[in-house]
Amino acid sequence: MSQIQLERLISQDWRQHKLVAVLLLACIAAALAVVYLAHLNRQLTIAQDTYYQQRDQLDSEWRNLLLEQRALAEHSRVEDIARRRLNMQRPSGDNDIMVRPQ
């Protein structure tokens, strides 16, 4: 008999405090959502920092490659390599040959 009384009291109590129970569940769900979103935000921030570091590294490498390209394409260097390694020399006016299209 007391079991029936207890079940009746619990069901009456739930009916009277439905709003409180729903609000409690909503608060717990909101708290879990905040924790999850904070974790997700931290992960995205870490990924963003990693991409910024990669960008900076690639930018530095790009600047170094541009400097190297300019140094390798310098006219005096190309002329020096042509003279020393390939034994080339600047043609004089007598050695110029004009080729006319037909």
The first five atom37 places (N, CA, C, CB, O) and aatype in JSON, in Angstrom:
{
  "aatype": [12, 15, 5, 9, 5, 10, 6, 1, 10, 9, 15, 5, 3, 17, 1, 5, 8, 11, 10, 19, 0, 19, 10, 10, 10, 0, 4, 9, 0, 0, 0, 10, 0, 19, 19, 18, 10, 0, 8, 10, 2, 1, 5, 10, 16, 9, 0, 5, 3, 16, 18, 18, 5, 5, 1, 3, 5, 10, 3, 15, 6, 17, 1, 2, 10, 10, 10, 6, 5, 1, 0, 10, 0, 6, 8, 15, 1, 19, 6, 3, 9, 0, 1, 1, 1, 10, 2, 12, 5, 1, 14, 15, 7, 3, 2, 3, 9, 12, 19, 1, 14, 5],
  "atom_mask": [
    [1, 1, 1, 1, 1],
    [1, 1, 1, 1, 1],
    [1, 1, 1, 1, 1],
    [1, 1, 1, 1, 1],
    [1, 1, 1, 1, 1],
    [1, 1, 1, 1, 1],
    [1, 1, 1, 1, 1],
    [1, 1, 1, 1, 1],
    [1, 1, 1, 1, 1],
    [1, 1, 1, 1, 1],
    [1, 1, 1, 1, 1],
    [1, 1, 1, 1, 1],
    [1, 1, 1, 1, 1],
    [1, 1, 1, 1, 1],
    [1, 1, 1, 1, 1],
    [1, 1, 1, 1, 1],
    [1, 1, 1, 1, 1],
    [1, 1, 1, 1, 1],
    [1, 1, 1, 1, 1],
    [1, 1, 1, 1, 1],
    [1, 1, 1, 1, 1],
    [1, 1, 1, 1, 1],
    [1, 1, 1, 1, 1],
    [1, 1, 1, 1, 1],
    [1, 1, 1, 1, 1],
    [1, 1, 1, 1, 1],
    [1, 1, 1, 1, 1],
    [1, 1, 1, 1, 1],
    [1, 1, 1, 1, 1],
    [1, 1, 1, 1, 1],
    [1, 1, 1, 1, 1],
    [1, 1, 1, 1, 1],
    [1, 1, 1, 1, 1],
    [1, 1, 1, 1, 1],
    [1, 1, 1, 1, 1],
    [1, 1, 1, 1, 1],
    [1, 1, 1, 1, 1],
    [1, 1, 1, 1, 1],
    [1, 1, 1, 1, 1],
    [1, 1, 1, 1, 1],
    [1, 1, 1, 1, 1],
    [1, 1, 1, 1, 1],
    [1, 1, 1, 1, 1],
    [1, 1, 1, 1, 1],
    [1, 1, 1, 1, 1],
    [1, 1, 1, 1, 1],
    [1, 1, 1, 1, 1],
    [1, 1, 1, 1, 1],
    [1, 1, 1, 1, 1],
    [1, 1, 1, 1, 1],
    [1, 1, 1, 1, 1],
    [1, 1, 1, 1, 1],
    [1, 1, 1, 1, 1],
    [1, 1, 1, 1, 1],
    [1, 1, 1, 1, 1],
    [1, 1, 1, 1, 1],
    [1, 1, 1, 1, 1],
    [1, 1, 1, 1, 1],
    [1, 1, 1, 1, 1],
    [1, 1, 1, 1, 1],
    [1, 1, 1, 1, 1],
    [1, 1, 1, 1, 1],
    [1, 1, 1, 1, 1],
    [1, 1, 1, 1, 1],
    [1, 1, 1, 1, 1],
    [1, 1, 1, 1, 1],
    [1, 1, 1, 1, 1],
    [1, 1, 1, 1, 1],
    [1, 1, 1, 1, 1],
    [1, 1, 1, 1, 1],
    [1, 1, 1, 1, 1],
    [1, 1, 1, 1, 1],
    [1, 1, 1, 1, 1],
    [1, 1, 1, 1, 1],
    [1, 1, 1, 1, 1],
    [1, 1, 1, 1, 1],
    [1, 1, 1, 1, 1],
    [1, 1, 1, 1, 1],
    [1, 1, 1, 1, 1],
    [1, 1, 1, 1, 1],
    [1, 1, 1, 1, 1],
    [1, 1, 1, 1, 1],
    [1, 1, 1, 1, 1],
    [1, 1, 1, 1, 1],
    [1, 1, 1, 1, 1],
    [1, 1, 1, 1, 1],
    [1, 1, 1, 1, 1],
    [1, 1, 1, 1, 1],
    [1, 1, 1, 1, 1],
    [1, 1, 1, 1, 1],
    [1, 1, 1, 1, 1],
    [1, 1, 1, 1, 1],
    [1, 1, 1, 0, 1],
    [1, 1, 1, 1, 1],
    [1, 1, 1, 1, 1],
    [1, 1, 1, 1, 1],
    [1, 1, 1, 1, 1],
    [1, 1, 1, 1, 1],
    [1, 1, 1, 1, 1],
    [1, 1, 1, 1, 1],
    [1, 1, 1, 1, 1],
    [1, 1, 1, 1, 1]
  ],
  "atom_positions": [
    [[0.81, -1.19, 0.0], [0.0, 0.0, 0.0], [0.85, 1.25, 0.0], [-0.92, 0.0, 1.18], [0.55, 2.22, -0.69]],
    [[1.91, 1.22, 0.78], [2.76, 2.41, 0.86], [3.48, 2.64, -0.47], [3.78, 2.27, 2.01], [3.82, 3.77, -0.82]],
    [[3.71, 1.54, -1.21], [4.34, 1.67, -2.53], [3.43, 2.45, -3.46], [4.67, 0.28, -3.13], [3.9, 3.3, -4.21]],
    [[2.17, 2.19, -3.43], [1.19, 2.89, -4.27], [1.12, 4.36, -3.86], [-0.21, 2.23, -4.17], [1.05, 5.24, -4.72]],
    [[1.13, 4.63, -2.58], [1.11, 6.01, -2.08], [2.34, 6.77, -2.58], [1.07, 6.02, -0.52], [2.26, 7.92, -3.02]],
    [[3.49, 6.1, -2.49], [4.74, 6.74, -2.89], [4.73, 7.06, -4.38], [5.94, 5.85, -2.54], [5.14, 8.15, -4.78]],
    [[4.28, 6.14, -5.2], [4.21, 6.37, -6.65], [3.25, 7.5, -6.97], [3.79, 5.09, -7.38], [3.52, 8.32, -7.85]],
    [[2.15, 7.56, -6.27], [1.18, 8.62, -6.47], [1.77, 9.97, -6.08], [-0.1, 8.34, -5.67], [1.58, 10.97, -6.77]],
    [[2.49, 10.0, -4.97], [3.11, 11.25, -4.53], [4.19, 11.73, -5.52], [3.73, 11.08, -3.13], [4.31, 12.92, -5.8]],
    [[4.95, 10.78, -6.02], [6.0, 11.15, -7.0], [5.37, 11.69, -8.27], [6.9, 9.94, -7.32], [5.82, 12.7, -8.8]],
    [[4.34, 11.04, -8.76], [3.69, 11.51, -9.99], [3.02, 12.86, -9.78], [2.66, 10.48, -10.47], [3.04, 13.69, -10.68]],
    [[2.42, 13.09, -8.62], [1.83, 14.4, -8.33], [2.92, 15.47, -8.27], [1.04, 14.36, -6.99], [2.75, 16.58, -8.78]],
    [[4.02, 15.12, -7.64], [5.13, 16.07, -7.53], [5.67, 16.44, -8.92], [6.25, 15.48, -6.64], [5.95, 17.61, -9.19]],
    [[5.82, 15.45, -9.79], [6.3, 15.73, -11.15], [5.32, 16.61, -11.9], [6.52, 14.42, -11.93], [5.73, 17.51, -12.62]],
    [[4.03, 16.35, -11.75], [3.02, 17.18, -12.42], [3.06, 18.61, -11.93], [1.61, 16.6, -12.21], [2.9, 19.54, -12.72]],
    [[3.28, 18.79, -10.66], [3.31, 20.15, -10.09], [4.58, 20.89, -10.5], [3.21, 20.09, -8.56], [4.55, 22.11, -10.68]],
    [[5.67, 20.18, -10.64], [6.95, 20.84, -10.92], [7.5, 20.48, -12.3], [7.97, 20.47, -9.85], [8.71, 20.35, -12.48]],
    [[6.62, 20.33, -13.28], [7.05, 20.01, -14.64], [7.97, 21.08, -15.19], [5.84, 19.83, -15.55], [9.01, 20.79, -15.79]],
    [[7.6, 22.31, -14.99], [8.37, 23.42, -15.52], [9.78, 23.43, -14.94], [7.65, 24.74, -15.23], [10.75, 23.67, -15.66]],
    [[9.9, 23.19, -13.66], [11.22, 23.18, -13.01], [12.08, 22.05, -13.58], [11.07, 23.01, -11.48], [13.27, 22.25, -13.83]],
    [[11.5, 20.89, -13.79], [12.24, 19.76, -14.34], [12.69, 20.04, -15.77], [11.39, 18.48, -14.3], [13.82, 19.74, -16.15]],
    [[11.8, 20.62, -16.55], [12.15, 20.96, -17.94], [13.26, 22.01, -17.96], [10.9, 21.47, -18.71], [14.2, 21.91, -18.74]],
    [[13.14, 23.01, -17.09], [14.18, 24.04, -17.03], [15.52, 23.46, -16.57], [13.75, 25.17, -16.1], [16.57, 23.88, -17.05]],
    [[15.49, 22.53, -15.64], [16.71, 21.87, -15.18], [17.37, 21.11, -16.33], [16.41, 20.92, -14.02], [18.59, 21.21, -16.52]],
    [[16.59, 20.37, -17.09], [17.13, 19.65, -18.24], [17.67, 20.61, -19.3], [16.06, 18.74, -18.84], [18.69, 20.35, -19.93]],
    [[16.96, 21.72, -19.5], [17.42, 22.73, -20.47], [18.74, 23.35, -20.02], [16.35, 23.82, -20.65], [19.61, 23.6, -20.85]],
    [[18.89, 23.6, -18.73], [20.15, 24.16, -18.21], [21.3, 23.18, -18.4], [20.01, 24.52, -16.72], [22.4, 23.58, -18.77]],
    [[21.05, 21.92, -18.14], [22.1, 20.91, -18.31], [22.49, 20.8, -19.79], [21.63, 19.52, -17.78], [23.67, 20.71, -20.13]],
    [[21.49, 20.81, -20.67], [21.77, 20.73, -22.11], [22.54, 21.97, -22.57], [20.45, 20.6, -22.92], [23.47, 21.85, -23.37]],
    [[22.17, 23.14, -22.09], [22.88, 24.37, -22.46], [24.32, 24.34, -21.95], [22.15, 25.6, -21.91], [25.23, 24.77, -22.66]],
    [[24.53, 23.85, -20.74], [25.89, 23.77, -20.19], [26.75, 22.82, -21.02], [25.85, 23.3, -18.73], [27.91, 23.12, -21.3]],
    [[26.19, 21.68, -21.41], [26.94, 20.74, -22.25], [27.25, 21.35, -23.62], [26.16, 19.43, -22.41], [28.32, 21.13, -24.17]],
    [[26.3, 22.1, -24.16], [26.53, 22.76, -25.45], [27.64, 23.8, -25.34], [25.24, 23.42, -25.96], [28.46, 23.92, -26.25]],
    [[27.68, 24.54, -24.25], [28.73, 25.54, -24.05], [30.09, 24.86, -23.95], [28.45, 26.38, -22.78], [31.06, 25.34, -24.55]],
    [[30.18, 23.78, -23.23], [31.44, 23.05, -23.09], [31.89, 22.53, -24.45], [31.3, 21.89, -22.09], [33.07, 22.65, -24.81]],
    [[30.98, 21.94, -25.21], [31.32, 21.39, -26.52], [31.78, 22.5, -27.47], [30.11, 20.65, -27.13], [32.78, 22.34, -28.17]],
    [[31.06, 23.61, -27.49], [31.42, 24.7, -28.4], [32.74, 25.36, -27.99], [30.3, 25.74, -28.45], [33.5, 25.8, -28.85]],
    [[33.01, 25.45, -26.71], [34.29, 25.99, -26.26], [35.44, 25.08, -26.7], [34.3, 26.16, -24.71], [36.48, 25.55, -27.14]],
    [[35.24, 23.77, -26.59], [36.25, 22.81, -27.05], [36.47, 22.94, -28.56], [35.83, 21.37, -26.69], [37.61, 22.96, -29.02]],
    [[35.39, 23.03, -29.3], [35.47, 23.17, -30.75], [36.18, 24.47, -31.13], [34.07, 23.13, -31.38], [36.98, 24.49, -32.07]],
    [[35.88, 25.53, -30.4], [36.52, 26.82, -30.65], [38.03, 26.73, -30.42], [35.9, 27.9, -29.77], [38.81, 27.29, -31.19]],
    [[38.44, 26.05, -29.37], [39.87, 25.88, -29.08], [40.56, 25.08, -30.18], [40.07, 25.19, -27.73], [41.67, 25.43, -30.6]],
    [[39.91, 24.04, -30.64], [40.5, 23.23, -31.72], [40.66, 24.06, -32.99], [39.63, 22.0, -32.0], [41.69, 23.98, -33.66]],
    [[39.66, 24.86, -33.32], [39.74, 25.68, -34.53], [40.8, 26.77, -34.39], [38.38, 26.32, -34.82], [41.47, 27.11, -35.37]],
    [[40.96, 27.31, -33.19], [41.99, 28.32, -32.97], [43.38, 27.71, -33.13], [41.85, 28.94, -31.56], [44.27, 28.34, -33.72]],
    [[43.57, 26.51, -32.63], [44.86, 25.82, -32.79], [45.13, 25.56, -34.27], [44.88, 24.49, -31.99], [46.25, 25.77, -34.74]],
    [[44.13, 25.11, -35.0], [44.3, 24.87, -36.44], [44.63, 26.16, -37.18], [43.03, 24.22, -37.03], [45.48, 26.18, -38.07]],
    [[43.96, 27.24, -36.81], [44.21, 28.54, -37.44], [45.65, 28.99, -37.17], [43.22, 29.59, -36.93], [46.32, 29.47, -38.09]],
    [[46.12, 28.84, -35.96], [47.5, 29.21, -35.64], [48.49, 28.38, -36.45], [47.77, 29.03, -34.14], [49.51, 28.9, -36.91]],
    [[48.2, 27.1, -36.63], [49.06, 26.24, -37.44], [49.11, 26.73, -38.88], [48.57, 24.78, -37.39], [50.18, 26.78, -39.49]],
    [[47.96, 27.1, -39.42], [47.92, 27.6, -40.8], [48.64, 28.94, -40.92], [46.48, 27.75, -41.27], [49.29, 29.19, -41.93]],
    [[48.55, 29.79, -39.91], [49.28, 31.06, -39.94], [50.78, 30.8, -39.94], [48.88, 31.93, -38.73], [51.52, 31.49, -40.64]],
    [[51.24, 29.84, -39.16], [52.67, 29.51, -39.13], [53.13, 28.98, -40.48], [52.96, 28.48, -38.04], [54.2, 29.34, -40.96]],
    [[52.31, 28.12, -41.1], [52.65, 27.6, -42.42], [52.7, 28.72, -43.44], [51.64, 26.53, -42.86], [53.59, 28.76, -44.29]],
    [[51.74, 29.65, -43.36], [51.71, 30.78, -44.28], [52.96, 31.62, -44.13], [50.46, 31.64, -44.04], [53.57, 32.01, -45.13]],
    [[53.36, 31.91, -42.9], [54.55, 32.72, -42.66], [55.81, 32.0, -43.17], [54.69, 33.03, -41.17], [56.69, 32.64, -43.75]],
    [[55.88, 30.7, -42.96], [57.03, 29.93, -43.43], [57.09, 29.94, -44.96], [56.97, 28.48, -42.91], [58.16, 30.14, -45.54]],
    [[55.95, 29.74, -45.6], [55.92, 29.75, -47.07], [56.23, 31.14, -47.62], [54.56, 29.29, -47.57], [56.87, 31.27, -48.66]],
    [[55.77, 32.18, -46.93], [56.06, 33.54, -47.36], [57.56, 33.82, -47.28], [55.28, 34.55, -46.5], [58.13, 34.44, -48.18]],
    [[58.19, 33.38, -46.21], [59.63, 33.55, -46.05], [60.39, 32.79, -47.13], [60.08, 33.08, -44.65], [61.34, 33.31, -47.72]],
    [[59.97, 31.56, -47.39], [60.61, 30.76, -48.43], [60.44, 31.41, -49.8], [60.03, 29.34, -48.44], [61.36, 31.4, -50.62]],
    [[59.26, 31.98, -50.06], [58.99, 32.65, -51.33], [59.92, 33.85, -51.51], [57.51, 33.1, -51.4], [60.45, 34.07, -52.59]],
    [[60.11, 34.64, -50.45], [61.01, 35.79, -50.52], [62.44, 35.33, -50.81], [60.96, 36.61, -49.21], [63.14, 35.95, -51.61]],
    [[62.88, 34.26, -50.16], [64.22, 33.74, -50.41], [64.38, 33.25, -51.84], [64.53, 32.6, -49.44], [65.42, 33.46, -52.47]],
    [[63.34, 32.6, -52.36], [63.41, 32.13, -53.75], [63.44, 33.3, -54.74], [62.21, 31.23, -54.06], [64.13, 33.22, -55.76]],
    [[62.72, 34.37, -54.45], [62.78, 35.54, -55.32], [64.17, 36.16, -55.32], [61.74, 36.58, -54.88], [64.68, 36.55, -56.37]],
    [[64.78, 36.25, -54.15], [66.15, 36.77, -54.08], [67.12, 35.89, -54.86], [66.6, 36.89, -52.61], [67.99, 36.38, -55.57]],
    [[66.96, 34.59, -54.72], [67.83, 33.67, -55.44], [67.62, 33.78, -56.94], [67.57, 32.23, -54.98], [68.59, 33.75, -57.71]],
    [[66.38, 33.92, -57.36], [66.08, 34.07, -58.79], [66.71, 35.34, -59.34], [64.57, 34.08, -59.02], [67.29, 35.32, -60.43]],
    [[66.61, 36.42, -58.61], [67.21, 37.68, -59.06], [68.73, 37.56, -59.16], [66.84, 38.82, -58.1], [69.34, 38.06, -60.09]],
    [[69.32, 36.88, -58.17], [70.78, 36.71, -58.2], [71.21, 35.84, -59.37], [71.26, 36.1, -56.88], [72.22, 36.13, -60.01]],
    [[70.46, 34.78, -59.65], [70.83, 33.88, -60.74], [70.59, 34.5, -62.11], [70.07, 32.59, -60.63], [71.28, 34.17, -63.07]],
    [[69.64, 35.39, -62.21], [69.3, 35.99, -63.49], [70.05, 37.29, -63.75], [67.82, 36.24, -63.57], [69.83, 37.94, -64.77]],
    [[70.92, 37.67, -62.87], [71.67, 38.92, -63.04], [72.53, 38.84, -64.3], [72.55, 39.21, -61.79], [73.18, 37.83, -64.55]],
    [[72.5, 39.92, -65.08], [73.15, 39.92, -66.4], [74.64, 39.65, -66.31], [72.91, 41.25, -67.1], [75.18, 38.88, -67.11]],
    [[75.31, 40.26, -65.37], [76.77, 40.08, -65.26], [77.11, 38.63, -64.92], [77.35, 41.02, -64.2], [78.12, 38.12, -65.4]],
    [[76.31, 37.98, -64.13], [76.55, 36.58, -63.77], [76.36, 35.69, -64.99], [75.62, 36.13, -62.63], [77.17, 34.8, -65.25]],
    [[75.28, 35.92, -65.75], [75.03, 35.12, -66.95], [76.17, 35.32, -67.96], [73.66, 35.5, -67.59], [76.63, 34.36, -68.57]],
    [[76.6, 36.54, -68.12], [77.69, 36.82, -69.06], [78.99, 36.15, -68.59], [77.89, 38.34, -69.21], [79.73, 35.61, -69.41]],
    [[79.27, 36.18, -67.3], [80.48, 35.56, -66.76], [80.45, 34.04, -66.98], [80.62, 35.87, -65.26], [81.47, 33.46, -67.35]],
    [[79.33, 33.41, -66.77], [79.21, 31.95, -66.98], [79.38, 31.64, -68.47], [77.83, 31.42, -66.48], [80.03, 30.65, -68.82]],
    [[78.8, 32.47, -69.33], [78.93, 32.23, -70.77], [80.39, 32.32, -71.2], [78.08, 33.24, -71.56], [80.83, 31.53, -72.04]],
    [[81.13, 33.26, -70.66], [82.55, 33.41, -71.05], [83.42, 32.29, -70.47], [83.1, 34.77, -70.58], [84.22, 31.7, -71.2]],
    [[83.27, 31.99, -69.2], [84.17, 31.04, -68.55], [83.84, 29.59, -68.88], [84.12, 31.24, -67.05], [84.72, 28.83, -69.31]],
    [[82.6, 29.2, -68.69], [82.25, 27.78, -68.83], [82.01, 27.37, -70.29], [81.01, 27.46, -68.01], [82.38, 26.28, -70.7]],
    [[81.4, 28.26, -71.05], [81.01, 27.9, -72.41], [81.95, 28.47, -73.47], [79.6, 28.37, -72.69], [81.78, 28.23, -74.67]],
    [[82.95, 29.23, -73.03], [83.91, 29.85, -73.94], [83.22, 30.69, -75.02], [84.77, 28.79, -74.6], [83.62, 30.69, -76.18]],
    [[82.2, 31.38, -74.62], [81.48, 32.25, -75.56], [82.08, 33.64, -75.49], [79.94, 32.28, -75.25], [82.65, 34.03, -74.47]],
    [[81.94, 34.39, -76.58], [82.4, 35.77, -76.59], [81.41, 36.61, -77.38], [83.82, 35.88, -77.2], [80.67, 36.11, -78.22]],
    [[81.42, 37.88, -77.08], [80.51, 38.8, -77.75], [80.95, 38.95, -79.2], [80.46, 40.19, -77.02], [82.13, 39.19, -79.48]],
    [[80.0, 38.81, -80.11], [80.39, 38.93, -81.53], [80.73, 40.38, -81.89], [79.26, 38.41, -82.45], [80.12, 41.32, -81.38]],
    [[81.71, 40.53, -82.75], [82.06, 41.88, -83.24], [81.16, 42.2, -84.43], [83.59, 41.98, -83.63], [80.4, 41.35, -84.9]],
    [[81.28, 43.4, -84.91], [80.43, 43.82, -86.04], [80.7, 43.02, -87.29], [0.0, 0.0, 0.0], [79.8, 42.82, -88.11]],
    [[81.93, 42.55, -87.45], [82.26, 41.76, -88.66], [81.64, 40.37, -88.63], [83.77, 41.64, -88.81], [81.4, 39.78, -89.68]],
    [[81.39, 39.85, -87.44], [80.85, 38.48, -87.31], [79.34, 38.43, -87.3], [81.37, 37.85, -86.06], [78.76, 37.34, -87.25]],
    [[78.69, 39.57, -87.36], [77.21, 39.59, -87.37], [76.71, 39.06, -88.69], [76.66, 41.02, -87.12], [77.21, 39.41, -89.76]],
    [[75.7, 38.2, -88.6], [75.08, 37.64, -89.81], [73.59, 37.98, -89.75], [75.3, 36.08, -89.92], [72.93, 37.71, -88.75]],
    [[73.09, 38.56, -90.81], [71.69, 38.95, -90.88], [70.93, 37.86, -91.62], [71.5, 40.33, -91.59], [71.3, 37.5, -92.74]],
    [[69.9, 37.34, -91.01], [69.08, 36.3, -91.65], [67.75, 36.95, -91.99], [68.88, 35.03, -90.71], [67.05, 37.47, -91.12]],
    [[67.41, 36.91, -93.25], [66.15, 37.51, -93.7], [65.11, 36.41, -93.94], [66.37, 38.36, -95.0], [65.43, 35.37, -94.51]],
    [[63.89, 36.65, -93.5], [62.85, 35.63, -93.76], [62.5, 35.59, -95.23], [61.57, 35.93, -92.93], [62.54, 36.61, -95.93]],
    [[62.16, 34.43, -95.7], [61.85, 34.26, -97.13], [60.39, 34.37, -97.4], [62.34, 32.94, -97.64], [59.96, 34.25, -98.55]]
  ]
}
